Amino acid sequence: MGSYESGKYSLGYIDPSDVQTKDLRQMQDWFYQSNYPTNSCYWLQGAIDKRFKVGDQQLYNQVYGQNQQNVQRFFFNLIRRHINMICGFQRKNRKSTVTMPINDQDDPLVDDYNKVFRWCDDRDGFQEYLSQSFEGACDTGETLLHLYPDYTFDPISGDLFTDCVQYNNYLIDQYTRKQDLSDCNGIWRRRWTSKEMAKMLLPGYAKEIDKMRPGGMKDGRFPLQAELQNVAVSNLFTYDEFYYRTTRPGKIILDPYTGEATEWVEDESEEEDMMERVLYEQPWLKVQNAQIPTVKLVITLSGKIVYHGKNLLGIDEYPFIPVQCYVEQDIQAYAWRKQGIIRNLRDAQFLYNMRKVIELQLLQSSLNAGWIYPVDVVPDPKCFRQTSGGDGFLIPLKAGRNVSEIQRIEPVSLPQSLLELSQSLAEDITKISGVNEELLGAATDDKSGILSMLRQGAGLTTLQTIFDKLDYSQRLYGKIRLQAIRKNFSKGKVRNILGHDADPRFWSSHSQKYSIAVEEGNYSTTQRQMELQQLLHFKQLGMAVADKSIIRAAFITNKRQVIEDMEEQMQQQAQQQQEEAKQMAQVDQSKIMATMAKARLDIAKEKESYAKIQDIQASADHKKAQTELDLVKSMLELETMDLDMIHRSYEIAMAIKGQNTELSQGQLVEGKVIQ
């Protein structure tokens, strides 16, 4: 925001004497007058719901008219435990706001978003405010989550804080149907602040605030606020924030080849002619002027309009997200459009209280139901109204009168059906709320564990609608927080949160539209605990997750010593494994040497057998040669013989030769067999 101290009304601050303030005031007045009748009906019913929850005994005459039976007002509150069970279940099963990648290459970007999300949640206590909003919705039907910047400790980027706005502190457009407020024409929130708080909410406007007096302006608006019942309200300012939907001029960049369209967002860090340079480099792009839907803010301090401009988050959405219970938008009666759990329990609670009062009256009447007596029997009729404290009471009689002249009225006996009716009314409250005995932990029947689990599941099914609406509200809130982070956080702040430079796509609106999806995940108090849960889950599934990664994500004291001990143990195990490996290597080497020795021995035996075979072959060849030599000698001796004798001798020699050959082969085979 700008500063009044500079002498200029800039960046949203306006001159109260300007004509524009009159138009803004008329717009606010018209909005309040148009939507007050419907919102006031909702405020009134919400106030009754709250009083039933806390157990206000003064409700009977105001809600159900005068009733003489309610002289003794007791409140046996059965509603609160049902609300506590539903809200306790939500607190026990909280979910974190996370971003999910649409494509695999978007994992680094998603990791950066999730870390910044976690830092913001821990910074402003988002989970507690979400639970408060859910409980308020269960009470009255609707509450608002409010995201706003605070520049107290960070004047440059600011911190994003969350607040819970209860039913009687805001006025909303009566024609709003969508939970994302995309069709909402306006929201007016009022709160009460001191002078110092007003200076913090309006930086640079301190001099003007010092001139103003906190007169506790009572303009008749928001009549059910708790501050109006406080006598110290005269020391407070009314701080009104009026958000209304309008449009702003913008430029859309069109790519006719890819069919993509995106808004051109001005960045102060870029040069003024950046668009012209982009269009020069990519001449096929087209620029189209458009009216972009946005939300503007008007701030009024004690009836004086001091600011008008874009909302403090710098985004085009409302900084509110409704948390709803039961909503029926098509009912004409606005008082019944938004309902909490309590709305349908009020009659059963009232009848149960009335029945209990009757039972107590009957029990009390049994002690002293009444007396019938002549008017001149006792000196003081008040003696019949005495109550017995265990010692009885005295009834004095006048002298000469007889005790038989007075007669005691017998008390009416308490019928058993009356007690059963009270029990039935108590069971009706359980049935109407949708919470069974298993969810309340009050089941008395002897049933198996499986049947009890089925009953719990059936009970949760009846409440699934409100839990789903809460999840949807959390996703919507995550989306506007993501936009606010991109608009407000500086690169240096994000670097300090992450411990490294953010992904270049972190600041791109295109990536938030096409690369990520905001979902709800398992809740943990820190990002590391969520990472630890995921690592342990993967470890249980059998995935190869390193123990060091689990220890790194664990949030334990003296982690450094644990890591050192783990590394020392790992080194000892590695040394032991190394020694075992050496021993195994030696054993394997010995086995290899024995195998080689055996192989050499087998080779030597084979060579020896081969040598013997060679000797047998040589001996056979020698014998063959000797035989042939003898044959030649015999032939020479037969030279003198005639041809016939030679021919006969030749045939005889060849027969002898063939016989010798067969004999040699038989000896060779016999020698191999012997070997």
ROSE-787311 format. One line per 8 residues: number of its first residue (from 1); their letters; for each residue x, z, y of C-alpha. Coordinates in Angstrom, 3 decimals, always signed. Layout:
BEGIN
NUM) A) X Z Y  ...
END
This chain:
BEGIN
1) MGSYESGK) +0.000 +0.000 +0.000  +0.953 -0.406 +3.599  +1.363 +2.377 +6.065  -0.567 +3.474 +9.115  +2.654 +4.999 +10.422  +4.030 +1.515 +11.120  +1.188 +0.891 +13.544  -0.279 -1.947 +11.497
9) YSLGYIDP) -3.190 -1.972 +9.121  -1.648 -4.038 +6.334  -1.795 -4.498 +2.589  -5.291 -3.143 +2.156  -5.553 -0.450 +4.839  -8.144 -1.464 +7.382  -9.010 -0.375 +10.879  -12.080 +1.898 +10.698
17) SDVQTKDL) -13.340 +0.331 +13.934  -13.186 -3.185 +12.472  -16.429 -5.085 +11.994  -15.524 -5.673 +8.355  -16.011 -1.983 +7.586  -19.667 -2.270 +8.581  -20.181 -5.082 +6.073  -18.424 -3.086 +3.375
25) RQMQDWFY) -20.523 -0.034 +4.126  -23.707 -2.069 +3.917  -22.578 -3.490 +0.578  -21.899 +0.001 -0.763  -25.208 +1.356 +0.476  -27.112 -1.551 -1.044  -25.335 -1.105 -4.389  -26.047 +2.639 -4.494
33) QSNYPTNS) -29.704 +2.302 -3.524  -30.253 -0.483 -6.058  -28.714 +1.343 -8.994  -29.397 +4.991 -8.173  -32.939 +5.199 -9.681  -31.784 +4.044 -13.114  -28.515 +5.970 -13.109  -30.216 +9.162 -11.942
41) CYWLQGAI) -32.496 +9.032 -15.011  -29.429 +8.838 -17.199  -27.733 +11.663 -15.268  -30.767 +13.915 -15.725  -30.977 +13.354 -19.477  -27.224 +13.766 -19.782  -27.394 +17.101 -17.973  -30.059 +18.293 -20.425
49) DKRFKVGD) -27.902 +17.128 -23.354  -24.942 +19.096 -22.025  -27.038 +22.232 -21.600  -28.287 +21.960 -25.180  -24.702 +21.665 -26.351  -23.552 +24.802 -24.541  -26.707 +26.743 -25.499  -28.400 +27.345 -22.141
57) QQLYNQVY) -31.344 +29.726 -22.680  -32.966 +28.637 -19.403  -33.834 +25.216 -20.796  -37.163 +26.115 -22.389  -39.331 +26.437 -19.311  -37.690 +23.479 -17.562  -37.951 +21.048 -20.451  -41.070 +22.126 -22.345
65) GQNQQNVQ) -43.020 +23.975 -19.665  -44.076 +27.620 -19.438  -44.431 +29.333 -22.791  -45.138 +33.023 -23.178  -43.445 +33.098 -26.557  -40.127 +32.391 -24.874  -39.988 +35.625 -22.911  -37.110 +36.614 -25.163
73) RFFFNLIR) -34.753 +33.668 -24.925  -32.309 +33.344 -27.794  -30.309 +30.243 -28.601  -29.108 +29.730 -32.170  -26.869 +26.757 -31.493  -26.717 +24.391 -34.477  -25.841 +21.324 -32.410  -22.308 +22.271 -31.478
81) RHINMICG) -20.983 +22.377 -35.019  -22.277 +18.861 -35.679  -20.580 +17.583 -32.518  -17.405 +19.474 -33.423  -17.390 +17.916 -36.892  -17.705 +14.353 -35.588  -15.163 +14.852 -32.801  -12.874 +16.811 -35.119
89) FQRKNRKS) -12.882 +13.927 -37.566  -11.865 +11.596 -34.753  -9.058 +13.922 -33.693  -7.850 +14.200 -37.276  -7.856 +10.416 -37.715  -6.508 +9.246 -34.376  -5.195 +5.720 -34.048  -2.414 +4.270 -31.955
97) TVTMPIND) -2.691 +1.184 -29.774  -0.280 -1.445 -31.084  +0.293 -5.155 -30.622  +0.456 -7.521 -33.586  +2.377 -10.820 -33.645  +0.402 -14.010 -34.084  +3.503 -15.951 -35.160  +6.616 -14.794 -37.021
105) QDDPLVDD) +8.916 -15.597 -34.113  +7.017 -13.116 -31.924  +8.254 -9.987 -33.739  +10.926 -9.075 -31.116  +8.378 -9.429 -28.316  +5.858 -7.256 -30.172  +8.479 -4.561 -30.775  +9.159 -4.361 -27.046
113) YNKVFRWC) +5.461 -4.134 -26.197  +4.868 -1.417 -28.784  +7.732 +0.725 -27.511  +6.470 +0.518 -23.940  +2.938 +1.265 -25.159  +4.162 +4.351 -26.972  +6.095 +5.545 -23.938  +3.002 +5.198 -21.734
121) DDRDGFQE) +0.776 +6.996 -24.264  +3.165 +9.926 -24.449  +3.615 +9.938 -20.693  -0.055 +10.313 -19.743  -1.490 +12.052 -22.840  -3.723 +9.120 -23.683  -4.844 +10.435 -27.070  -6.269 +13.645 -25.589
129) YLSQSFEG) -8.193 +11.786 -22.892  -9.494 +9.349 -25.509  -10.789 +12.269 -27.601  -12.398 +13.821 -24.530  -14.105 +10.532 -23.730  -15.354 +10.224 -27.297  -16.749 +13.745 -27.218  -18.447 +13.032 -23.892
137) ACDTGETL) -19.995 +9.885 -25.372  -21.287 +11.881 -28.351  -22.827 +14.351 -25.881  -24.486 +12.041 -23.357  -24.044 +8.457 -24.585  -21.240 +7.091 -22.385  -18.059 +8.045 -20.552  -15.354 +5.988 -18.867
145) LHLYPDYT) -11.631 +5.773 -19.502  -9.880 +5.211 -16.180  -6.373 +3.721 -15.899  -4.674 +4.259 -12.545  -1.123 +4.163 -11.119  +0.663 +7.217 -9.790  +3.690 +6.809 -7.505  +4.619 +10.485 -7.209
153) FDPISGDL) +7.754 +10.309 -9.355  +8.313 +6.544 -9.289  +7.683 +5.059 -5.831  +8.732 +1.569 -6.982  +6.891 +0.865 -10.232  +4.680 +3.905 -10.570  +3.439 +5.511 -13.769  +0.220 +4.517 -15.521
161) FTDCVQYN) -2.011 +7.531 -16.091  -5.324 +7.931 -17.916  -8.353 +9.924 -16.859  -11.744 +10.673 -18.425  -14.740 +10.134 -16.130  -17.844 +12.024 -17.262  -21.402 +10.720 -17.048  -22.350 +12.346 -13.707
169) NYLIDQYT) -19.267 +11.251 -11.743  -19.832 +7.495 -11.654  -22.602 +5.001 -10.888  -22.552 +1.690 -12.738  -24.427 -1.585 -12.419  -27.694 -1.168 -14.290  -27.575 -4.714 -15.679  -24.250 -4.266 -17.471
177) RKQDLSDC) -24.535 -5.232 -21.123  -21.034 -6.028 -22.354  -18.665 -3.258 -23.296  -15.704 -5.075 -21.725  -17.535 -4.983 -18.327  -17.173 -8.715 -17.885  -20.761 -8.891 -16.605  -20.609 -5.715 -14.493
185) NGIWRRRW) -21.145 -6.227 -10.750  -19.779 -2.864 -9.623  -18.737 +0.705 -10.441  -18.699 +3.590 -7.981  -16.709 +6.724 -8.808  -16.742 +9.870 -6.699  -14.368 +12.811 -6.897  -13.487 +15.711 -4.641
193) TSKEMAKM) -9.955 +16.215 -3.348  -8.078 +18.568 -1.086  -6.197 +17.382 +1.974  -2.838 +17.404 +0.198  -4.232 +15.522 -2.760  -5.770 +12.962 -0.387  -2.335 +12.339 +1.122  -0.923 +11.701 -2.349
201) LLPGYAKE) -3.748 +9.319 -3.206  -3.346 +7.445 +0.090  +0.400 +7.166 +0.817  +1.144 +6.207 +4.388  -2.203 +7.481 +5.635  -1.075 +11.075 +6.217  -1.443 +11.082 +10.014  -5.030 +9.912 +9.857
209) IDKMRPGG) -5.857 +12.476 +7.167  -4.415 +15.277 +9.312  -6.881 +14.327 +12.038  -9.821 +14.632 +9.643  -11.565 +17.838 +8.668  -12.727 +18.355 +5.091  -16.287 +19.263 +5.902  -17.549 +18.926 +2.353
217) MKDGRFPL) -19.684 +15.965 +3.223  -23.033 +16.202 +1.443  -24.699 +12.822 +1.749  -27.099 +13.455 -1.127  -25.260 +11.119 -3.490  -24.202 +12.057 -7.010  -26.438 +15.146 -6.900  -25.545 +16.427 -10.372
225) QAELQNVA) -21.800 +16.800 -9.801  -20.464 +20.224 -10.644  -18.581 +20.457 -7.320  -21.853 +20.571 -5.391  -22.579 +23.995 -6.876  -19.293 +25.380 -5.568  -19.278 +27.305 -2.291  -15.698 +26.141 -1.661
233) VSNLFTYD) -16.768 +22.499 -1.424  -16.513 +22.723 +2.371  -12.715 +22.579 +1.983  -12.774 +19.304 +0.039  -12.961 +15.604 +0.876  -15.195 +13.150 -0.925  -12.935 +10.441 -2.348  -14.999 +7.391 -3.324
241) EFYYRTTR) -13.663 +4.382 -5.236  -16.025 +1.416 -5.243  -15.015 -1.486 -7.484  -16.953 -4.724 -7.272  -16.583 -8.084 -8.963  -15.802 -11.124 -6.819  -13.518 -14.175 -6.903  -10.168 -15.130 -5.434
249) PGKIILDP) -8.585 -18.547 -4.858  -6.061 -19.600 -7.446  -4.218 -22.617 -8.831  -4.477 -23.870 -12.392  -1.640 -25.964 -13.864  -2.957 -28.645 -16.245  -0.898 -30.544 -18.811  -2.862 -33.687 -19.807
257) YTGEATEW) -0.546 -34.442 -22.742  -0.743 -31.068 -24.511  -4.165 -30.042 -23.198  -2.836 -26.667 -22.005  -3.982 -24.909 -18.845  -2.505 -21.818 -17.226  -2.768 -20.100 -13.898  +0.183 -20.284 -11.550
265) VEDESEEE) +1.123 -16.679 -10.778  +3.106 -16.077 -7.626  +6.247 -14.002 -8.092  +7.970 -12.376 -5.142  +11.358 -12.719 -6.835  +11.007 -16.520 -7.025  +11.606 -18.993 -4.261  +8.676 -20.187 -2.180
273) DMMERVLY) +9.021 -23.831 -3.246  +9.148 -23.028 -6.967  +5.877 -24.832 -7.693  +7.041 -27.975 -5.870  +10.264 -27.952 -7.846  +8.412 -27.574 -11.149  +6.048 -30.428 -10.262  +9.015 -32.584 -9.235
281) EQPWLKVQ) +10.714 -32.017 -12.593  +7.456 -32.523 -14.525  +5.441 -35.028 -12.488  +2.758 -35.400 -15.174  +1.439 -31.883 -14.471  -1.674 -31.551 -12.353  -2.679 -28.742 -10.012  -6.316 -27.755 -9.660
289) NAQIPTVK) -7.695 -25.229 -7.183  -10.119 -22.748 -8.722  -11.959 -19.517 -8.001  -10.580 -16.862 -10.349  -12.888 -13.912 -11.208  -11.331 -10.661 -10.024  -12.167 -7.058 -9.099  -11.593 -5.594 -5.642
297) LVITLSGK) -11.576 -1.990 -4.484  -13.002 -0.149 -1.490  -11.763 +3.416 -0.894  -13.803 +5.766 +1.266  -12.479 +9.161 +2.329  -15.130 +11.591 +3.549  -17.407 +8.719 +4.525  -14.692 +6.680 +6.275
305) IVYHGKNL) -13.584 +3.386 +4.714  -9.784 +3.336 +4.639  -8.850 +0.638 +2.102  -10.155 -2.719 +0.981  -8.255 -5.123 -1.235  -7.203 -5.791 -4.798  -7.503 -2.884 -7.198  -4.494 -0.630 -7.468
313) LGIDEYPF) -3.417 -1.987 -10.864  -3.096 -5.498 -9.456  -5.120 -7.039 -12.293  -8.357 -9.036 -12.317  -10.224 -6.543 -14.520  -11.890 -3.197 -13.931  -9.559 -0.239 -14.498  -12.379 +1.317 -16.550
321) IPVQCYVE) -13.322 +0.973 -20.202  -16.618 +2.543 -21.381  -16.633 +4.709 -24.500  -20.154 +4.568 -25.914  -22.186 +6.208 -28.670  -25.669 +4.702 -29.027  -26.627 +1.937 -26.583  -29.886 -0.027 -26.622
329) QDIQAYAW) -29.719 -2.450 -23.707  -33.153 -4.023 -24.254  -35.166 -0.818 -23.738  -36.957 -0.845 -20.403  -36.650 +2.902 -19.868  -33.096 +3.313 -18.599  -33.068 +7.004 -19.534  -33.084 +6.042 -23.215
337) RKQGIIRN) -30.710 +3.092 -23.133  -27.635 +5.260 -23.554  -27.886 +8.176 -25.953  -25.523 +10.580 -27.582  -25.810 +12.531 -30.802  -27.543 +15.416 -28.993  -30.450 +13.371 -27.599  -32.325 +13.227 -30.921
345) LRDAQFLY) -31.412 +16.788 -31.893  -33.003 +18.490 -28.900  -36.523 +18.802 -30.330  -35.330 +20.104 -33.692  -33.051 +22.606 -31.940  -35.877 +23.819 -29.705  -38.304 +24.224 -32.615  -35.663 +26.065 -34.616
353) NMRKVIEL) -35.035 +28.470 -31.728  -38.762 +29.029 -31.198  -39.278 +29.719 -34.896  -36.400 +32.179 -34.920  -37.851 +33.995 -31.913  -41.190 +34.313 -33.728  -39.450 +35.690 -36.811  -37.646 +38.284 -34.695
361) QLLQSSLN) -40.869 +39.267 -32.992  -42.568 +39.760 -36.347  -39.667 +41.839 -37.611  -39.688 +43.926 -34.468  -43.464 +44.421 -34.666  -43.064 +45.846 -38.159  -41.340 +48.869 -36.626  -44.119 +49.603 -34.125
369) AGWIYPVD) -47.025 +47.200 -34.351  -49.294 +49.291 -32.093  -51.798 +52.142 -31.984  -55.552 +52.655 -31.509  -56.394 +55.846 -29.651  -58.966 +57.350 -27.278  -57.816 +57.373 -23.705  -57.870 +61.169 -23.417
377) VVPDPKCF) -55.946 +62.009 -26.615  -52.376 +61.702 -25.425  -51.038 +62.870 -22.084  -48.827 +59.780 -21.602  -49.651 +56.413 -23.273  -46.036 +55.288 -22.764  -45.075 +57.371 -25.761  -46.529 +54.651 -28.006
385) RQTSGGDG) -43.963 +52.208 -26.671  -41.006 +54.187 -27.909  -38.553 +52.443 -30.195  -37.047 +54.152 -33.175  -33.315 +54.500 -33.257  -33.337 +55.986 -36.719  -34.591 +59.466 -35.738  -38.244 +58.500 -35.226
393) FLIPLKAG) -40.186 +59.092 -32.022  -42.601 +61.763 -30.749  -46.285 +61.343 -29.874  -47.615 +64.375 -27.952  -51.361 +65.201 -28.285  -53.516 +67.179 -25.944  -54.606 +70.621 -27.009  -57.619 +70.607 -29.269
401) RNVSEIQR) -57.273 +66.984 -30.315  -56.737 +65.868 -33.907  -54.073 +63.539 -35.230  -56.726 +61.540 -37.072  -58.109 +60.391 -33.759  -55.167 +57.982 -33.338  -54.727 +55.084 -35.766  -51.656 +52.931 -36.316
409) IEPVSLPQ) -52.039 +49.163 -36.515  -50.323 +47.847 -39.648  -47.721 +45.127 -38.933  -48.238 +41.608 -40.133  -46.095 +40.822 -43.169  -43.500 +38.083 -42.708  -44.591 +35.174 -44.912  -42.018 +33.434 -47.081
417) SLLELSQS) -43.184 +30.043 -45.836  -42.034 +30.972 -42.340  -38.464 +31.496 -43.548  -38.584 +28.237 -45.489  -39.780 +26.435 -42.361  -36.770 +27.714 -40.398  -34.463 +26.495 -43.144  -36.229 +23.142 -43.137
425) LAEDITKI) -35.764 +22.799 -39.382  -32.046 +23.542 -39.759  -31.794 +20.842 -42.426  -33.612 +18.421 -40.133  -30.849 +18.799 -37.554  -28.300 +17.822 -40.203  -30.344 +14.825 -41.310  -30.996 +13.569 -37.777
433) SGVNEELL) -27.350 +13.811 -36.752  -26.207 +11.804 -39.791  -23.784 +14.543 -40.861  -24.173 +15.843 -44.407  -23.071 +19.171 -45.859  -19.907 +17.702 -47.385  -18.658 +16.571 -43.989  -19.484 +19.983 -42.542
441) GAATDDKS) -17.784 +21.736 -45.462  -20.996 +23.646 -46.229  -22.094 +22.169 -49.564  -23.212 +24.899 -51.986  -24.333 +22.883 -54.997  -22.002 +22.676 -57.975  -21.141 +18.991 -58.042  -18.116 +17.081 -59.249
449) GILSMLRQ) -15.337 +16.078 -56.886  -16.126 +12.393 -57.277  -19.750 +12.932 -56.276  -18.629 +14.974 -53.288  -16.312 +12.158 -52.199  -19.178 +9.681 -52.508  -21.327 +11.915 -50.327  -18.593 +12.123 -47.719
457) GAGLTTLQ) -18.289 +8.350 -47.734  -22.044 +7.966 -47.345  -22.023 +10.436 -44.448  -19.257 +8.554 -42.698  -21.169 +5.306 -43.147  -24.003 +6.673 -41.019  -21.466 +7.360 -38.234  -19.450 +4.172 -38.641
465) TIFDKLDY) -21.081 +2.478 -35.651  -19.780 +4.987 -33.119  -16.287 +5.001 -34.643  -16.171 +1.197 -34.528  -17.201 +1.264 -30.878  -14.403 +3.727 -30.189  -11.889 +1.390 -31.856  -13.153 -1.498 -29.759
473) SQRLYGKI) -12.860 +0.589 -26.587  -9.285 +1.462 -27.522  -8.408 -2.211 -27.989  -9.961 -3.117 -24.635  -8.048 -0.307 -22.966  -4.836 -1.567 -24.558  -5.417 -5.020 -23.090  -5.811 -3.800 -19.511
481) RLQAIRKN) -2.817 -1.479 -19.960  -0.759 -4.453 -21.123  -1.733 -6.415 -18.020  -0.983 -3.442 -15.787  +2.465 -3.009 -17.364  +3.300 -6.658 -16.721  +2.058 -6.435 -13.128  +3.564 -3.079 -12.109
489) FSKGKVRN) +6.623 -2.183 -14.197  +9.963 -3.441 -12.952  +12.541 -4.973 -15.256  +14.853 -2.006 -14.699  +12.168 +0.459 -15.757  +11.368 -1.512 -18.897  +15.089 -1.698 -19.670  +15.365 +2.091 -19.423
497) ILGHDADP) +12.357 +2.536 -21.705  +13.607 +0.097 -24.356  +17.326 +0.812 -24.098  +17.999 -2.927 -23.786  +16.779 -5.939 -21.847  +13.236 -6.955 -22.683  +12.362 -10.228 -24.366  +12.193 -13.019 -21.734
505) RFWSSHSQ) +8.558 -13.604 -22.696  +7.683 -9.989 -21.842  +6.537 -10.909 -18.327  +4.691 -14.074 -19.287  +0.894 -14.112 -19.259  +1.067 -17.069 -21.646  +2.672 -14.893 -24.342  +0.032 -12.196 -23.913
513) KYSIAVEE) -2.626 -14.811 -24.517  -1.127 -16.708 -27.432  +1.565 -14.517 -29.014  +0.088 -11.051 -29.515  -3.128 -9.281 -30.422  -3.910 -5.690 -29.434  -5.054 -3.628 -32.415  -5.268 +0.009 -33.467
521) GNYSTTQR) -2.774 +1.402 -35.982  -1.869 +4.678 -37.630  -1.397 +7.424 -35.082  +1.824 +9.365 -34.723  +3.034 +11.488 -31.863  +6.058 +9.244 -31.238  +7.173 +5.713 -31.983  +9.822 +7.004 -34.371
529) QMELQQLL) +7.265 +8.849 -36.467  +5.223 +5.686 -36.768  +8.361 +3.822 -37.826  +9.134 +6.605 -40.311  +5.665 +6.311 -41.868  +6.104 +2.572 -42.254  +9.561 +2.916 -43.808  +8.358 +5.546 -46.286
537) HFKQLGMA) +5.401 +3.349 -47.195  +7.699 +0.399 -47.876  +9.978 +2.682 -49.894  +7.047 +3.763 -52.066  +6.131 +0.137 -52.647  +9.582 -0.407 -54.147  +11.185 -2.317 -51.307  +14.932 -1.936 -50.735
545) VADKSIIR) +14.812 +0.319 -47.667  +18.109 +2.044 -46.884  +18.109 +5.860 -46.800  +20.075 +5.753 -43.571  +17.246 +3.815 -41.908  +14.769 +6.511 -42.963  +17.019 +9.303 -41.663  +17.512 +7.453 -38.390
553) AAFITNKR) +13.753 +7.222 -37.852  +13.120 +10.841 -38.916  +12.550 +13.397 -36.172  +14.521 +16.387 -37.451  +16.819 +18.928 -35.876  +20.592 +18.682 -36.312  +20.244 +15.061 -37.386  +23.907 +14.295 -36.716
561) QVIEDMEE) +25.041 +16.918 -39.230  +22.547 +15.606 -41.771  +23.882 +12.070 -41.316  +27.502 +13.300 -41.649  +26.651 +15.208 -44.825  +24.847 +12.187 -46.196  +27.810 +9.923 -45.405  +30.222 +12.420 -46.999
569) QMQQQAQQ) +28.061 +12.569 -50.104  +27.888 +8.784 -50.174  +31.692 +8.594 -49.924  +32.073 +11.043 -52.805  +29.628 +9.081 -54.861  +31.472 +5.878 -53.976  +34.813 +7.417 -55.053  +33.274 +8.668 -58.262
577) QQEEAKQM) +31.784 +5.273 -58.943  +35.159 +3.693 -58.172  +36.912 +5.968 -60.695  +34.271 +5.222 -63.273  +34.717 +1.541 -62.555  +38.490 +1.844 -63.086  +37.990 +3.611 -66.413  +35.506 +1.026 -67.492
585) AQVDQSKI) +37.955 -1.685 -66.453  +40.698 -0.086 -68.566  +38.390 +0.141 -71.560  +37.406 -3.464 -71.073  +41.091 -4.443 -70.769  +41.886 -2.647 -74.017  +39.054 -4.424 -75.750  +40.299 -7.726 -74.394
593) MATMAKAR) +43.885 -7.041 -75.601  +42.638 -6.097 -79.069  +40.551 -9.223 -79.216  +43.537 -11.347 -78.140  +45.788 -9.730 -80.760  +43.245 -10.389 -83.462  +42.946 -13.983 -82.289  +46.728 -14.426 -82.436
601) LDIAKEKE) +46.806 -12.998 -85.933  +44.120 -15.403 -87.028  +46.080 -18.277 -85.490  +49.247 -17.218 -87.347  +47.373 -17.066 -90.627  +45.921 -20.459 -89.965  +49.377 -21.902 -89.251  +50.747 -20.346 -92.431
609) SYAKIQDI) +47.927 -21.854 -94.452  +48.542 -25.212 -92.796  +52.283 -24.996 -93.676  +51.483 -24.341 -97.325  +49.157 -27.292 -97.355  +51.949 -29.426 -95.851  +54.347 -28.266 -98.622  +51.844 -29.190 -101.288
617) QASADHKK) +51.355 -32.583 -99.683  +55.123 -33.147 -99.514  +55.514 -32.186 -103.161  +52.717 -34.559 -104.096  +54.343 -37.380 -102.145  +57.660 -36.679 -103.807  +56.125 -36.813 -107.213  +54.337 -40.023 -106.252
625) AQTELDLV) +57.584 -41.613 -105.071  +59.372 -40.474 -108.226  +56.632 -41.999 -110.329  +56.854 -45.301 -108.518  +60.649 -45.229 -108.935  +60.313 -44.704 -112.632  +57.846 -47.537 -112.720  +60.304 -49.858 -111.041
633) KSMLELET) +63.017 -48.890 -113.491  +60.740 -49.636 -116.336  +59.954 -53.021 -114.833  +63.610 -53.849 -114.605  +64.118 -53.009 -118.231  +61.391 -55.458 -119.088  +62.941 -58.430 -117.303  +64.039 -59.996 -120.600
641) MDLDMIHR) +60.643 -59.839 -122.115  +58.315 -62.832 -121.996  +55.535 -63.306 -119.454  +52.884 -61.983 -121.718  +54.773 -58.842 -122.259  +55.356 -58.617 -118.495  +51.707 -59.007 -117.765  +50.800 -56.358 -120.294
649) SYEIAMAI) +53.500 -54.089 -118.926  +52.161 -54.610 -115.404  +48.649 -53.614 -116.376  +49.971 -50.584 -118.189  +52.006 -49.613 -115.074  +49.054 -49.975 -112.777  +46.954 -47.817 -115.084  +49.641 -45.202 -115.128
657) KGQNTELS) +49.883 -45.409 -111.330  +46.140 -44.889 -110.911  +46.236 -41.950 -113.238  +49.081 -40.390 -111.285  +47.237 -40.895 -108.036  +44.132 -39.078 -109.336  +46.350 -36.307 -110.656  +48.029 -35.881 -107.248
665) QGQLVEGK) +44.700 -35.655 -105.417  +43.402 -33.093 -107.910  +46.488 -30.921 -107.391  +46.090 -31.111 -103.589  +42.455 -30.013 -103.728  +43.331 -27.249 -106.143  +46.056 -26.028 -103.797  +43.634 -25.780 -100.844
673) VIQ) +41.161 -23.870 -102.936  +43.856 -21.444 -103.990  +44.933 -20.908 -100.390
END
